[in-house]
């Protein structure tokens, strides 16, 4: 056997051994990327610190968790265009499901643990201290002279949920679809600026002091009011939309990067008692009812679902937010 032949023989044997021992399977790394929506920075900072320590104790591996934040719909687009998220924790079911449509997440993703809904939220009002415009419920938003701050539904989960909450509030009170259209049309005539995400809208309202009322995530409202030191307050409307920010492993990315075990452990950890308590501390509504009951500041509030407005999120997207759909018909910038 020539030297070249022997080299080829041993190279083939080596490849066979490596194949039998897992050749071609990505080696697990130590860095996770969580792509999330705009106002979750504070929440994930604490959840990540807790998980990293627990995971190291259990596995001996010290993970690094990186975060990416922005408008939910924009974040989904970034993942589609190459941002290598291991998990997504976006504001809307539809923003996660679009990743399935681009073959990044498997079919049936929301029913496959650890994907799911570890917390939920809603849209509330933030007003100036003393509530000088007398804003107590949805109909008060369209009083003459009231300026409303809400982010852009085209890019922001907060913006989309606020639009749908306003629309759905009309039907909840027994109004017609024509009345809902008239209400949101008038509401957006009183919106002086549409920021691209929830945190930008907070800055516009709280720091730039533009507007009389801010339509905000409940958790963002608590943070906003706390930082204002008495200059702002929360108003709960008579009812609002149930916001369901699902979490999911991005299958195509974790399998390519060898991060499935870590990513799945990360999302499973969100349902532990410790994580549920952290979630409630940051004013998201935990799915653990016992933990929720320990936080009376998260007031009982009638919450209607997307199914009271549309058949499902796909229909809501087409009907309200596609190019030329109802939002485009109702909003005319200044």
Secondary structure, DSSP 8 states (H G I E B T S, - for coil): --HHHHHHHHHHHHHHHHHHTTTTS----SEEEEEEEGGGHHHHHHHHHHHHHHHHHHHS---EEEEEEE-HHHHHHHHHTT---SEEE-S-HHHHHHHHHTTSS-TTGGGSTT-B-SEEEEEEEEEETT-TT---SGGGGGSTT--EE---TTT-HHHHHHHHHHHHHHHHTT--HHHHHHHHHHHHHT-----SSHHHHHIIIIIS---SEEEEEHHHHHHHHHHHTTSEEEE--SEEEEE---BEE-HHHHHHHT-HHHHHHHHHGGGSHHHHHHHHHTT-EES-HHHHHT-TTS---EEE-GGGTSSSHHHHIIIIISTTSHHHHH----
